[in-house]
Amino acid sequence: MAHNPQGPQGNPDPAGSTQMFRAFVDEAPQGRQQQAAASSGPRIGLILGVVVGIVIVAGVAWLALK
């Protein structure tokens, strides 16, 4: 085993870093799923706002040209 001068002194437990890595890998997809769910809400509101705005502008134009 190679000597790591920056590592802790004594006999480090190699399973500790493996457990930390697995915890990091397991948590990453959960965060992505939450972001995807959270970002879909504002998109729906934006789309509805644009549609309502177009309907209002079309209604005003129809009344003005009538």
C-alpha positions in Angstrom: 0.0 0.0 0.0 1.3 3.4 -0.9 2.2 5.9 1.8 0.0 9.1 1.8 1.8 11.9 3.6 -1.4 14.0 3.7 -3.6 11.3 5.2 -4.3 10.7 8.9 -1.6 9.2 11.1 -2.0 5.6 12.3 -4.1 2.9 10.6 -6.9 4.6 8.6 -10.0 2.6 7.9 -10.3 2.2 4.1 -14.0 1.3 4.4 -14.7 4.8 5.8 -14.0 6.6 2.5 -16.0 3.9 0.6 -19.0 4.5 2.8 -18.7 8.3 2.3 -18.5 7.8 -1.5 -21.5 5.5 -1.5 -23.5 8.0 0.5 -22.5 10.8 -1.9 -23.5 8.7 -5.0 -26.8 7.5 -3.4 -27.8 11.1 -2.5 -27.2 12.7 -6.0 -30.2 11.3 -7.9 -32.6 12.3 -5.1 -31.5 15.9 -5.4 -32.0 15.9 -9.1 -35.5 14.5 -8.8 -36.4 17.2 -6.4 -35.1 19.9 -8.7 -37.0 18.5 -11.7 -40.2 18.5 -9.7 -39.7 22.0 -8.4 -38.8 23.4 -11.8 -41.9 22.0 -13.5 -44.2 24.3 -11.3 -42.8 27.6 -12.5 -42.8 26.5 -16.1 -46.5 25.7 -16.0 -47.2 29.1 -14.5 -45.1 30.8 -17.1 -46.9 29.0 -19.9 -50.3 29.8 -18.5 -49.3 33.4 -18.1 -48.2 33.7 -21.7 -51.4 32.1 -22.9 -53.6 34.4 -20.8 -51.6 37.4 -22.1 -52.1 36.4 -25.7 -55.8 35.9 -25.1 -56.1 39.4 -23.5 -54.2 41.0 -26.3 -56.3 39.2 -29.0 -59.5 40.3 -27.2 -58.4 43.9 -27.0 -57.4 43.8 -30.7 -60.7 42.2 -31.7 -62.7 44.9 -29.8 -60.6 47.7 -31.3 -61.0 46.4 -34.9 -64.7 45.6 -34.5 
